[in-house]
């Protein structure tokens, strides 16, 4: 995978000023009566993230000539929704680092962390309602339900639930559903018909699936100092992502992998050996090819729209998803 791709700069350029307004709107959602809550929100919003979901919404809406104010409000709602899910995810997973920065639950009690996530969910919903679109609110609520349902399924499915169908459902709920929301909701706020709304939904779904697959690849190929969490952190928790799933299909009798599937305590030397074997197999390459197919589908869907700078930026963004390296 290429590093330092110029694509990563280009697709933000058209909406850079819009993203500044989105950031301001998100930060304004703090409750001044609760200084600790205010500090937590500012910490969360300052802890990194490329704001790709707002960028998708803004670029999609601009391409379709949507209303600027409502698109900014939508984008802030989507990014706050994403932020809230990360707060709860970190608590559920017991993660103390995200992007190399201490998570909220590493400093606060579980109760305080949950309530902070709930507060951010509520503020996100309020912003979504401020778009004055029942359709957007309905899609926002459906996306939140999908995310929560996916988390519950993951909690109760246990180890060994490793089918491709299960994996696809999991990454849709975790990631692709929110990209779907960004693209489709932006279309709903634009003067286009239902058919083009569905086209944008398909684009969001496709790039969202690719985004998560590449994240799962980087979990194996990156280093802790750059990805901000232990290498193969999902595998260490018994969560089988696409690279591990493809490796298991090739080597179903691998003792190290089966120890993980059985829920046994794994020594560091064993997990490191398994990580090395997955890296050296063809699984990483095949997983990347899968992500590239999703991106290609997204590009095909965009081809129905007139060529303009926004469409080009959405194409660049999709390609960046499979070229990034942190």
N, C-alpha and C positions, 0 to 999 in steps of 0.2 A: 504494500500500500504506500502510495506516495505521501511525502510529508511536506509541510509548508506550502500547500497548494494555494495559488492565487485566487482560486474560486472562493475560498473562505472569506475574502475581503469583498469581492465584487457583489455578492448577492445582498449584503447588508447596506451597500452604498445608497441605494434608492430610498431606503426607509430609515436611514440613520437618525434624521431629525424626528421622525414619528416615534422611534424607539425611545428617544429621550423623553418625549411626552408620556409614553407608556410607563416608563420608569417613575416619572414624577407622580403619575396617577396611582401606581401601586404603593409608593411610599406614603401617599396621603391617606391611605386606608388605616393607618395606625390610630389607636385610641389614646388620646393624650391623657385621659383619666387613669390609664394603666401604664406607667412608665416602663415597667418590666416587659409588658407585652409589646410596647412600642420598640424597646431596645431589641427584643427578639426578632421582630419583623425586619428591622433595619439590618440586623446581623444576617438573616436569611437572604435578604435581597442583595447583600453585599458579598456573598460568599461564592460568587462565580456564576457560571452558566452563560451560554452564548445567546439566550433569548431567541432560539430558532423557532419556537412555536409562535410567538408574536410576529416574527418575520414572515412566517408562512401566511398568517392571517392578513397582515398588512399588504404583502405583495399580491395575494390572491384578490383581496378587495380592490386594490388599486388597478389591477389588470381588468377587473370587471366593472370599474367605475362606481364603486360603492361609496357611501357617505363617510367622509374622513373621521368626523368626531365619533361616530358609532363604531367604526373600525378600531380606533384607538381604545375605546372603552372595552370592546370585545377582546382585544389583544391583552389588555391588563387583566381582565377576568380570567382568561385562559392561563396566563403565566402565574397568577395567584393560585389557581386550581392546581397547577403543576407543583408549585411550591408547597402547598398544603399536603399533597400526596407524598412528597419527599420527607416531610416532617414525620408523618405516620410510618412511612416505609423504614426510615432509620430506626425508629423505636421498635417496630416489629422485628427487624433484622438484628437489632442490637448493635448497629453500626455507630462507631464513635468518630469516624472521619468520613467526609464527603468532599471530593476534590481537594483533599489534603487539609481541610479545615474542620475544626471540631463541630460535631453536630449538636443540635439543641439538646437532645436527650443525654448527651455526655455531660451536660452541665445542670440540667433541670431534672426534677422527678418525673416519672412516667405520667402522673396525673397532669402536671403543668404542661408537659409536652403535648399530650393529647388535646388538652383544652386550647392550646395555641394553634394546633392544626385545625381544630374545629372553627376557631375564630377566623382563620384565613379562608377556610371553605365558605363561611358565611359572607365574608367580604367579597369573595369571588362571585358568589351567587348574586349579591346585590349589584355588582357591576354588570353582570350578564343581564339582569333585569333592566338596567339603565339603558340598554340598547333599544328598549321598547319593542321588542320582537318576541312574540309568543313562540314562534318557531325556533328561535335561537335559545330561548329558555328551555324549551322541551328537549332540544339536542344537548344542551349543557347538562340537564338533569339525567338524561339517558347515559351520557358519557361518564358522569360521576358514579352512577349505578354500575356501569360496566367495570370501572376501575375497582370499586369496592368488592364486587362479586368475584373478580379475578383474584384479588388478594385473599378473600375467604377460601376460595377453591384451592389456592396454593397452600394455605395453612393446613387445610384438612385432607388434602389429597395424599400427603405423606410421600416418603421416598419410593422410588421405583415406578412412579407414574411418568413414563418417559417416552410416550408416543409422539410422533410428529404432530398429530392433531392436538394433543395436549399442549405441546410447545407453542404452536401457532396461536391457540386460544389465549395462552398466557401472555405472549408478547403483544397480541392485539389489545388485551385488556390493560396491560401495563403501559404501553407506549403508543401503539398505532392509533388507538381510539382518540387520543388527544390531538394528534396531527390531523386525523379525520375531522374532528371538531373544528380545528383552526381553519381548514380549507372550506369545509361545507358551510360553517356559520358565516364566514366572510361572504360567501356566495349568496346566502340568505339575506344579507344586508346590501345586496347589489341588484341592479335592475336586470336580472336574468331569470329564466324559467326553471322549472323543476329538473329538467333533463341536464342542464349545465350545473345545477347544484349537485346532482348525483355524480357528474363527471369530476367535479372538484373533490367530492367525498372520496372517490376512487383514487384520485391523486394523493390525498392526504393519507389514506390507508396504505398505499404502496410505499411511499417514502417513509412512513412510520415503521412499517415492518422492516424495511432495509436499515433504518436507523438503529433499531434494537438488535438486529442480527450483528451489525458491526460493533455495537457496544459489547455484545457477548464475545465477539472475536477479540476485541481489545482487552477484555478481562483476562485472556490467555497470553496475548502477545505483548502487552504493556508491562511497565514496571511500576511498583508501588509509588515511587517518587513522582511519576508523571500522571498516573490514573487516580491517585489520591486514595487508594484503598488496597488491601492485600491482593496480590496476583491470584487469579482464579478464586475469587471470594465466593462466587456462587457455588462452585464445585465443592469448596470446603464446607459449605452448608448443606451439601447433598442435593443441590439444585442443578439439574442437568439441562444445559443450554445446547444450542445447535452444534458447536464444535465437538462437545463431549458426546452428543447423541450420534453424530456421524462416525466418530471414532468407535463408539460402542457397537455400531452396526458392523463395522469392519473387524472388530476384535471382541466378540461377545463373551469370550472366556477370559478376558483380562482380569487377573486376580485383584489388582489394585482398584479398578473401577467397580468391581463387584463388592469389594469391601465397603466402598462408599454407598452403594445401593442398598447394602444390608444394614446401613446405619451404624457400622462399627467405628470405634475410635481409630482414627488414622494418624500414624506418626508422620512428622514433617518430612522425613526422608521418602516415605511412600507417596505422599501427595506431590512432592517435587518431582519424583520419578514419573508419575502419571502426567503431570503438566508437561514435562519434557517430551514424553511419548506423543501426546496430543499435538504439541507444536511441530514435531518432526513428521507426523503423519500427513496425509492429504486432506485431513478434515478441515483445517483452517481455510485452505484454498477453496474447497467445495462450499463451505459456508459463505465465503465472500462471493462466490458465483451466484449463490441463492439471493444474496442481497442485491447484486447487480441486476438480476432478473426483475426484482421488484422495482428497482429504479427505472429500468427500461419500460416497464408497464406504466409507471407514472409519467414518463416522457411522452409515451404514445397518447395518453389521455390529454396532455397539454396541447398536443398538436392540432386539436380542433379549434383552438383559439387563435385569433390574429397574432402575427408576430409583433412583439413590442418589447420594450426594455424590461417590463415586469415579468412577462412570460420567460424571457431569457434568464432573468434572475432566479425564477422558480426552477428552471432547468439546471442552472448552475448549483443551486442549493441541493437539488436531488443528487447530482453527481458528486458534490462535496461529501455527502453522507457516506459514500463508499470509498472516499479517498483520504478521509481524515485519519490522523494519527496523533495521539496526545503524548 
